[in-house]
Amino acid sequence: MFNWVIIIVVLIKGYPPHGWLKFNVSGLTVEGALEVGGVLRDEEGIVRALFSGPTDACDAESAELGVISTALGILFDFGWEGRGSLVIEISSWVVYN
């Protein structure tokens, strides 16, 4: 059982609340190829993780859904789960809905 909260928001700028982490993630098209990326910051804005690269997704919305999964996987891989709550900032209203 997790003792943390995950909130997904669309385009809310700024640092997360005290004790929280914030993952800004994006899926986009660059010169016809789909790319994904993300940056994890703590409440002071310090970068704790960073990733980017190509994706096999068929559109930007699918890429952004996949990058959320990648971001959560990074949290688990580094053992951050249970150490606070998480805000995931995305840029797609379609994905949010």
N, CA and C atoms as a LAMMPS dump frame, in Angstrom:
ITEM: TIMESTEP
0
ITEM: NUMBER OF ATOMS
291
ITEM: BOX BOUNDS ff ff ff
-5.0000000000000000e+02 5.0000000000000000e+02
-5.0000000000000000e+02 5.0000000000000000e+02
-5.0000000000000000e+02 5.0000000000000000e+02
ITEM: ATOMS id mol type element x y z
1 1 1 N 0.841 -1.187 0
2 1 2 C 0 0 0
3 1 3 C 0.88 1.243 0
4 2 1 N 0.574 2.187 -0.87
5 2 2 C 1.356 3.417 -0.948
6 2 3 C 0.894 4.408 0.106
7 3 1 N 1.831 5.173 0.639
8 3 2 C 1.49 6.23 1.588
9 3 3 C 1.822 7.587 0.989
10 4 1 N 1.58 7.724 -0.296
11 4 2 C 1.817 8.982 -0.963
12 4 3 C 0.704 9.253 -1.949
13 5 1 N 0.634 10.478 -2.422
14 5 2 C -0.429 10.932 -3.312
15 5 3 C 0.191 11.315 -4.644
16 6 1 N -0.491 10.983 -5.728
17 6 2 C -0.074 11.423 -7.058
18 6 3 C -1.181 12.3 -7.617
19 7 1 N -0.818 13.499 -8.039
20 7 2 C -1.768 14.433 -8.647
21 7 3 C -1.269 14.741 -10.049
22 8 1 N -2.142 14.608 -11.049
23 8 2 C -1.787 14.964 -12.421
24 8 3 C -2.452 16.292 -12.74
25 9 1 N -1.643 17.258 -13.175
26 9 2 C -2.139 18.597 -13.477
27 9 3 C -1.73 18.977 -14.898
28 10 1 N -2.41 19.956 -15.448
29 10 2 C -2.084 20.459 -16.776
30 10 3 C -1.547 21.873 -16.643
31 11 1 N -0.299 22.044 -17.019
32 11 2 C 0.333 23.36 -17.128
33 11 3 C 0.171 24.241 -15.893
34 12 1 N 0.578 23.749 -14.76
35 12 2 C 0.623 24.545 -13.538
36 12 3 C 2.092 24.805 -13.239
37 13 1 N 2.527 26.018 -13.425
38 13 2 C 3.942 26.343 -13.26
39 13 3 C 4.276 26.566 -11.79
40 14 1 N 5.541 26.395 -11.471
41 14 2 C 6.012 26.632 -10.115
42 14 3 C 6.469 25.355 -9.445
43 15 1 N 6.994 25.51 -8.259
44 15 2 C 7.511 24.379 -7.502
45 15 3 C 6.376 23.633 -6.811
46 16 1 N 6.605 22.355 -6.49
47 16 2 C 5.586 21.596 -5.762
48 16 3 C 5.534 22.026 -4.303
49 17 1 N 4.492 21.628 -3.571
50 17 2 C 4.414 21.941 -2.14
51 17 3 C 5.581 21.31 -1.374
52 18 1 N 5.843 21.818 -0.186
53 18 2 C 6.926 21.302 0.654
54 18 3 C 6.782 19.793 0.857
55 19 1 N 7.864 19.072 0.646
56 19 2 C 7.859 17.629 0.819
57 19 3 C 7.387 16.84 -0.389
58 20 1 N 6.968 17.53 -1.438
59 20 2 C 6.487 16.879 -2.649
60 20 3 C 7.582 16.902 -3.715
61 21 1 N 7.413 16.073 -4.733
62 21 2 C 8.228 16.097 -5.938
63 21 3 C 7.322 16.493 -7.099
64 22 1 N 7.924 17.024 -8.162
65 22 2 C 7.14 17.392 -9.348
66 22 3 C 7.855 16.877 -10.588
67 23 1 N 7.137 16.1 -11.39
68 23 2 C 7.65 15.609 -12.661
69 23 3 C 6.96 16.377 -13.771
70 24 1 N 7.703 17.161 -14.544
71 24 2 C 7.192 17.792 -15.757
72 24 3 C 7.482 16.814 -16.886
73 25 1 N 6.449 16.374 -17.591
74 25 2 C 6.634 15.415 -18.675
75 25 3 C 5.988 15.935 -19.948
76 26 1 N 6.497 15.461 -21.086
77 26 2 C 5.96 15.92 -22.358
78 26 3 C 6.166 14.86 -23.43
79 27 1 N 5.209 14.762 -24.308
80 27 2 C 5.328 13.967 -25.52
81 27 3 C 5.056 14.9 -26.683
82 28 1 N 5.944 14.959 -27.668
83 28 2 C 5.78 15.912 -28.751
84 28 3 C 6.377 15.388 -30.041
85 29 1 N 6.041 16.053 -31.134
86 29 2 C 6.582 15.709 -32.437
87 29 3 C 7.71 16.668 -32.779
88 30 1 N 8.866 16.101 -33.131
89 30 2 C 10.027 16.892 -33.531
90 30 3 C 10.457 16.409 -34.911
91 31 1 N 10.317 17.265 -35.918
92 31 2 C 10.677 16.935 -37.296
93 31 3 C 10.072 15.605 -37.739
94 32 1 N 8.797 15.394 -37.414
95 32 2 C 8.075 14.203 -37.824
96 32 3 C 8.259 12.985 -36.939
97 33 1 N 9.163 13.05 -35.973
98 33 2 C 9.389 11.924 -35.058
99 33 3 C 8.833 12.272 -33.682
100 34 1 N 8.254 11.279 -33.02
101 34 2 C 7.728 11.501 -31.671
102 34 3 C 8.845 11.365 -30.646
103 35 1 N 8.899 12.308 -29.725
104 35 2 C 9.896 12.336 -28.658
105 35 3 C 9.179 12.493 -27.328
106 36 1 N 9.815 12.024 -26.259
107 36 2 C 9.293 12.198 -24.906
108 36 3 C 10.413 12.693 -24.008
109 37 1 N 10.012 13.287 -22.905
110 37 2 C 11.011 13.733 -21.944
111 37 3 C 10.368 14.095 -20.628
112 38 1 N 11.203 14.219 -19.627
113 38 2 C 10.705 14.592 -18.316
114 38 3 C 11.817 15.09 -17.42
115 39 1 N 11.438 15.924 -16.468
116 39 2 C 12.374 16.404 -15.457
117 39 3 C 11.678 16.333 -14.103
118 40 1 N 12.361 15.754 -13.138
119 40 2 C 11.858 15.633 -11.772
120 40 3 C 12.571 16.66 -10.911
121 41 1 N 11.789 17.48 -10.199
122 41 2 C 12.344 18.504 -9.306
123 41 3 C 11.75 18.353 -7.916
124 42 1 N 12.535 18.772 -6.926
125 42 2 C 12.018 18.778 -5.559
126 42 3 C 11.384 20.131 -5.26
127 43 1 N 10.978 20.348 -4
128 43 2 C 10.262 21.58 -3.653
129 43 3 C 11.119 22.833 -3.767
130 44 1 N 12.443 22.664 -3.881
131 44 2 C 13.336 23.811 -4.067
132 44 3 C 13.696 24.027 -5.532
133 45 1 N 13.143 23.2 -6.411
134 45 2 C 13.415 23.323 -7.834
135 45 3 C 14.682 22.616 -8.28
136 46 1 N 15.309 21.852 -7.399
137 46 2 C 16.536 21.139 -7.739
138 46 3 C 16.186 19.915 -8.582
139 47 1 N 16.873 19.761 -9.715
140 47 2 C 16.63 18.627 -10.603
141 47 3 C 17.14 17.352 -9.944
142 48 1 N 16.279 16.351 -9.852
143 48 2 C 16.619 15.059 -9.25
144 48 3 C 16.702 13.943 -10.285
145 49 1 N 16.055 14.116 -11.432
146 49 2 C 16.123 13.14 -12.524
147 49 3 C 15.744 13.85 -13.819
148 50 1 N 16.291 13.356 -14.919
149 50 2 C 16.063 13.956 -16.229
150 50 3 C 16.141 12.845 -17.276
151 51 1 N 15.205 12.833 -18.221
152 51 2 C 15.274 11.85 -19.301
153 51 3 C 14.636 12.411 -20.554
154 52 1 N 15.055 11.887 -21.708
155 52 2 C 14.436 12.235 -22.988
156 52 3 C 14.826 11.177 -24.008
157 53 1 N 14.04 11.1 -25.073
158 53 2 C 14.361 10.161 -26.129
159 53 3 C 13.191 9.897 -27.043
160 54 1 N 13.42 9.065 -28.054
161 54 2 C 12.354 8.727 -29.004
162 54 3 C 11.349 7.767 -28.388
163 55 1 N 10.187 7.694 -29.004
164 55 2 C 9.143 6.767 -28.558
165 55 3 C 8.495 6.113 -29.773
166 56 1 N 7.904 4.961 -29.554
167 56 2 C 7.189 4.259 -30.623
168 56 3 C 5.707 4.615 -30.659
169 57 1 N 5.277 5.571 -29.856
170 57 2 C 3.865 5.959 -29.805
171 57 3 C 3.409 6.46 -31.176
172 58 1 N 2.105 6.347 -31.431
173 58 2 C 1.567 6.737 -32.737
174 58 3 C 1.151 8.205 -32.805
175 59 1 N 1.011 8.882 -31.652
176 59 2 C 0.664 10.3 -31.643
177 59 3 C 1.162 10.928 -30.338
178 60 1 N 1.106 12.261 -30.272
179 60 2 C 1.64 12.978 -29.107
180 60 3 C 0.899 12.622 -27.825
181 61 1 N -0.42 12.413 -27.91
182 61 2 C -1.18 12.064 -26.705
183 61 3 C -0.753 10.701 -26.16
184 62 1 N -0.574 9.733 -27.045
185 62 2 C -0.103 8.412 -26.613
186 62 3 C 1.305 8.501 -26.04
187 63 1 N 2.131 9.339 -26.651
188 63 2 C 3.491 9.525 -26.145
189 63 3 C 3.461 10.104 -24.74
190 64 1 N 2.57 11.066 -24.499
191 64 2 C 2.501 11.675 -23.175
192 64 3 C 1.974 10.689 -22.136
193 65 1 N 1.037 9.841 -22.51
194 65 2 C 0.587 8.791 -21.587
195 65 3 C 1.739 7.851 -21.247
196 66 1 N 2.511 7.479 -22.257
197 66 2 C 3.648 6.594 -22.027
198 66 3 C 4.72 7.218 -21.164
199 67 1 N 4.935 8.514 -21.33
200 67 2 C 5.979 9.181 -20.552
201 67 3 C 5.579 9.285 -19.078
202 68 1 N 4.293 9.328 -18.78
203 68 2 C 3.845 9.288 -17.38
204 68 3 C 4.254 7.954 -16.763
205 69 1 N 4.061 6.886 -17.505
206 69 2 C 4.471 5.564 -17.032
207 69 3 C 5.983 5.508 -16.818
208 70 1 N 6.745 6.083 -17.735
209 70 2 C 8.205 6.128 -17.595
210 70 3 C 8.602 6.903 -16.35
211 71 1 N 7.956 8.041 -16.115
212 71 2 C 8.261 8.863 -14.936
213 71 3 C 8.006 8.086 -13.648
214 72 1 N 6.885 7.384 -13.585
215 72 2 C 6.587 6.587 -12.389
216 72 3 C 7.597 5.456 -12.227
217 73 1 N 8.008 4.859 -13.339
218 73 2 C 9.027 3.813 -13.28
219 73 3 C 10.343 4.328 -12.724
220 74 1 N 10.715 5.552 -13.103
221 74 2 C 11.942 6.156 -12.57
222 74 3 C 11.832 6.334 -11.068
223 75 1 N 10.682 6.789 -10.6
224 75 2 C 10.488 6.942 -9.154
225 75 3 C 10.689 5.621 -8.428
226 76 1 N 10.115 4.559 -8.955
227 76 2 C 10.256 3.247 -8.323
228 76 3 C 11.699 2.76 -8.391
229 77 1 N 12.35 2.936 -9.55
230 77 2 C 13.732 2.472 -9.715
231 77 3 C 14.688 3.138 -8.732
232 78 1 N 14.452 4.409 -8.446
233 78 2 C 15.324 5.134 -7.528
234 78 3 C 14.863 5.062 -6.078
235 79 1 N 13.779 4.339 -5.826
236 79 2 C 13.319 4.159 -4.45
237 79 3 C 12.667 5.381 -3.836
238 80 1 N 12.088 6.273 -4.674
239 80 2 C 11.464 7.483 -4.141
240 80 3 C 10.04 7.261 -3.655
241 81 1 N 9.428 6.136 -4.01
242 81 2 C 8.046 5.927 -3.587
243 81 3 C 7.966 5.893 -2.069
244 82 1 N 6.937 6.51 -1.556
245 82 2 C 6.73 6.55 -0.113
246 82 3 C 7.475 7.653 0.603
247 83 1 N 8.261 8.453 -0.122
248 83 2 C 9.033 9.523 0.52
249 83 3 C 8.364 10.885 0.409
250 84 1 N 7.174 10.93 -0.071
251 84 2 C 6.46 12.185 -0.268
252 84 3 C 5.474 12 -1.393
253 85 1 N 4.771 13.038 -1.711
254 85 2 C 3.772 12.97 -2.766
255 85 3 C 4.329 13.557 -4.046
256 86 1 N 3.595 13.375 -5.123
257 86 2 C 4.093 13.708 -6.446
258 86 3 C 3.055 14.476 -7.245
259 87 1 N 3.503 15.535 -7.918
260 87 2 C 2.718 16.243 -8.919
261 87 3 C 3.319 15.868 -10.266
262 88 1 N 2.485 15.428 -11.2
263 88 2 C 2.936 15.188 -12.569
264 88 3 C 2.301 16.263 -13.431
265 89 1 N 3.134 17.116 -14.017
266 89 2 C 2.625 18.184 -14.876
267 89 3 C 2.717 17.75 -16.328
268 90 1 N 1.585 17.757 -17.015
269 90 2 C 1.52 17.402 -18.426
270 90 3 C 1.055 18.617 -19.217
271 91 1 N 1.142 18.527 -20.549
272 91 2 C 0.739 19.669 -21.371
273 91 3 C -0.493 19.386 -22.222
274 92 1 N -1.065 18.204 -22.113
275 92 2 C -2.182 17.823 -22.975
276 92 3 C -3.492 17.719 -22.204
277 93 1 N -4.473 18.525 -22.598
278 93 2 C -5.805 18.414 -21.999
279 93 3 C -6.453 17.095 -22.387
280 94 1 N -6.128 16.57 -23.564
281 94 2 C -6.685 15.29 -24.001
282 94 3 C -6.246 14.187 -23.053
283 95 1 N -4.966 14.142 -22.719
284 95 2 C -4.449 13.13 -21.795
285 95 3 C -5.054 13.318 -20.418
286 96 1 N -5.173 14.557 -19.969
287 96 2 C -5.726 14.844 -18.643
288 96 3 C -7.16 14.344 -18.518
289 97 1 N -7.945 14.575 -19.575
290 97 2 C -9.354 14.169 -19.539
291 97 3 C -9.49 12.68 -19.723
